[in-house]
Amino acid sequence: MTQEDLANKLGLSRNYINQVENGRKIPSVQTIFKIAGFFKVNPGGLISEEDSIIALRSVINHEEAQHTADELRNYINTIK
């Protein structure tokens, strides 16, 4: 299967698939699940620990994600 074939089947661009494959782009969780579903594999098997850490840092540094994290913390504290 070519990158073009995969991109067409997943509704992504060939360039994006190439960047993910070559480590220049980290896919979103949604995209990881989409790829995993297509290949019928566990999503966790598609990412390395290093990729997970890099993705987590980028999310944590994002203001909206920080707000969401704060809301989640508040919710967890209310149900304890």
C-alpha positions as CSV (number, residue, x, y, z in Angstrom):
1,M,0.0,0.0,0.0
2,T,1.4,3.4,-0.9
3,Q,1.1,6.6,1.2
4,E,-1.3,7.9,-1.4
5,D,-3.5,4.8,-1.0
6,L,-3.6,5.1,2.8
7,A,-4.2,8.9,2.6
8,N,-7.1,8.4,0.3
9,K,-8.7,5.6,2.5
10,L,-8.3,7.7,5.7
11,G,-9.3,11.1,4.2
12,L,-5.8,12.5,4.9
13,S,-3.2,14.1,2.6
14,R,-0.3,12.0,1.3
15,N,2.1,14.7,2.5
16,Y,0.6,14.4,6.0
17,I,1.1,10.6,6.0
18,N,4.7,11.1,4.8
19,Q,5.4,13.6,7.6
20,V,3.9,11.2,10.3
21,E,5.8,8.2,8.9
22,N,9.1,10.1,8.9
23,G,8.6,11.6,12.4
24,R,8.2,15.2,11.3
25,K,4.6,15.4,12.5
26,I,2.8,13.8,15.5
27,P,-0.7,12.7,14.6
28,S,-3.7,13.6,16.8
29,V,-5.2,11.0,19.0
30,Q,-8.2,10.9,16.6
31,T,-5.8,10.2,13.6
32,I,-4.0,7.5,15.6
33,F,-7.3,5.7,16.3
34,K,-8.3,6.1,12.6
35,I,-5.0,4.5,11.4
36,A,-5.2,1.8,14.1
37,G,-8.8,1.0,13.1
38,F,-7.9,0.8,9.5
39,F,-5.1,-1.7,10.2
40,K,-7.0,-3.4,13.0
41,V,-4.2,-2.9,15.5
42,N,-4.0,-1.5,19.0
43,P,-3.6,2.3,18.9
44,G,-0.9,2.1,21.6
45,G,1.3,0.0,19.3
46,L,1.5,2.9,16.8
47,I,3.3,5.4,19.1
48,S,6.5,5.2,20.9
49,E,7.0,6.5,24.5
50,E,9.0,9.4,23.1
51,D,6.2,10.4,20.8
52,S,3.7,10.2,23.7
53,I,5.9,12.5,25.8
54,I,6.3,15.0,22.9
55,A,2.6,15.0,22.2
56,L,1.7,15.4,25.9
57,R,4.0,18.3,26.2
58,S,2.5,20.0,23.2
59,V,-1.0,19.5,24.6
60,I,0.0,20.7,28.1
61,N,1.5,23.9,26.7
62,H,-1.6,24.7,24.8
63,E,-3.9,27.2,26.7
64,E,-7.1,25.5,25.9
65,A,-5.7,22.1,26.9
66,Q,-4.6,23.7,30.2
67,H,-8.1,25.0,30.8
68,T,-9.5,21.5,30.1
69,A,-7.0,20.0,32.5
70,D,-8.0,22.4,35.2
71,E,-11.7,21.5,34.7
72,L,-10.8,17.8,34.9
73,R,-8.8,18.3,38.1
74,N,-11.8,20.2,39.6
75,Y,-14.2,17.4,38.6
76,I,-11.9,14.7,40.0
77,N,-11.7,16.7,43.3
78,T,-15.5,16.9,43.5
79,I,-16.0,13.2,43.2
80,K,-13.3,12.2,45.7
